[in-house]
């Protein structure tokens, strides 16, 4: 288990991304703060955490692994956690939040709200791409950053406040087709998947589908499938005693060495380190 915070940040005028690997927070003097109007993914999940709301009231909070959360107009203090956490927090500036909310017809909700614990694969894909940019593994252009930032807030505003979600820019896969494809991938992670098969689920040609999927999520179809498989393997390593070889085979990787390299490239950790609680 690691004992010191590891924080990577990427900041520009329109927003900020913070990729945090945090040890357990056992004393209030080491608390962390979620920024107002932010959207975050808690990769490891937490049980029995204590947070303090803007009113000063402290409450218990469980965060399912891979779930989405947001903060409202006031920061939320995480004053106690009993396990290591990995979080990616994305925060757009007020001007951008208001512009997206106005475009979706929910301007009153531009400040978001203190909500947490739901799963949304579209939001997960966008945050995961921004995570790679913050860590320096896969940089994004300035336009690419802003496009994904706007898409993330649009997904959240549509999913939680009834915003009218539309294509964020020309060529993006529409929300209905995208949702169908993401659900199909999640249900068949352990099976052989093909670009042609995913394109058929979306009722598009393979060329059109590949471009439209990446425009909507920031990830090419094969990148998203690999990311979800590695995330599944990471959780299995943390929550089971099965060998890494067994877990790799369950997700369709016969070449264990290749799978180990993929996992380390994505997380910067060896399977043994993940199992040890990092």
KEKOLBA-625923 format. One record per residue (C-alpha): residue in one letter; y, x, z. Coordinates in steps of 0.1 Angstrom, whole numbers, plus 5000, padded with zeros to 4 digits. Layout:
N
AYXZ...
END
This chain:
278
X500050005000X503450144991X506050175018X509350215000X511149984975X510950064938X513749894920X514649914883X517749754870X519349674837X522849534838X525349434811X528349194809X526348874804X523548934829X521349154851X517649214853X516049364885X512449464886X511449504923X508349634939X508849574976X506749665007X506349395033X509649295049X508749285086X512249315101X515349125093X517249455090X515249515058X515649175043X516249125005X518548874989X518048654958X521248624939X522948284933X522048124899X519048364893X515648294879X512648494890X508948544886X506848644917X503948834901X501848894932X502648574951X503348544988X502048335016X503948255048X507248425038X510348335058X513648275040X517148185052X519047935032X522847925028X523047675057X521547935080X518247755084X515147965082X512047815066X508547915056X507847955019X504748014998X505048164963X502048124941X501248434919X503048424886X505248134895X508848074886X511648024911X515447994910X518348004934X521247764935X524947834942X524248034973X522048344979X518648304996X517748575021X514048685023X513848785059X510148835063X507148885040X503648995051X502449155019X503849374991X505649184964X506549244927X509449034915X511549024884X514848854890X517048764860X520648654866X523048544839X526848544845X528548214853X530048184818X526748204801X525047964825X527747704819X527547754781X523847694780X523947394804X526747244783X524747294751X521747114767X523846824781X523346914818X526547094826X526546964862X523447184868X524747514855X524547654890X520847574892X519247494926X517047644952X513647554936X510447754935X506747764930X506147614895X504447764865X505947784830X504348014805X507348014782X509548134811X506948384821X506748534786X510548574784X510848724819X507948964811X509749084780X512949144800X510849314827X509649574801X513249624791X514349684827X511649934833X512550124802X509050074786X510349864757X514049854753X515849554738X518949544716X522149384729X521549084708X517949064718X518849074755X521348794752X519048574731X516248594756X518648544785X519948224769X516448104761X515248164797X518047954812X517547684786X513847664795X514647634832X517447374827X515147164804X512147184827X513947114860X517146914851X516246724819X518246934795X517646874758X515747184749X516247274712X515447584692X517547864706X518148024673X516947984637X513348054632X512148014668X508947814674X509847464686X509047374722X506147134714X504347374692X505047664715X503647474745X500547384727X499947754717X500647884752X498247634768X495547724742X495848094749X495748044787X492547834784X490848084761X491848424776X488248534780X487348434744X488048604711X491448504698X492948554663X496348524648X494948284623X493448064650X496748054670X498647974638X496347684632X497047544667X500747554658X500047404623X501847694606X501047984583X500148304600X503348474588X505648194599X503848154632X504048524641X507748544635X508548214652X506448294683X508248624688X511648464682X510848204710X509348444736X510448794728X506748894725X504548914694X501448694698X499148984704X501549134730X501548804749X497748764749X497349124761X500049074789X498348754801X494848924801X496149214821X497948984845X494648794850X492849124856X495549234881X495048924902X491248954900X491549314913X493749204942X491748894952X488148984946X485649264953X484249264918X484149604900X486849694875X484049714849X482949354856X486549224854X487149404821X483949254807X484948904818X488148924799X486449064768X487049434770X483849634764X485849964764X486650004800X488650324795X490950154769X491449854793X492350094822X494950274800X496449934790X496649834826X498250154837X500750144808X501749794817X501949834855X502250204861X499250174885X495550254884X492949984892X492250154925X495950134934X496149764925X493149694947X494749894976X497649644976X500249804954
END
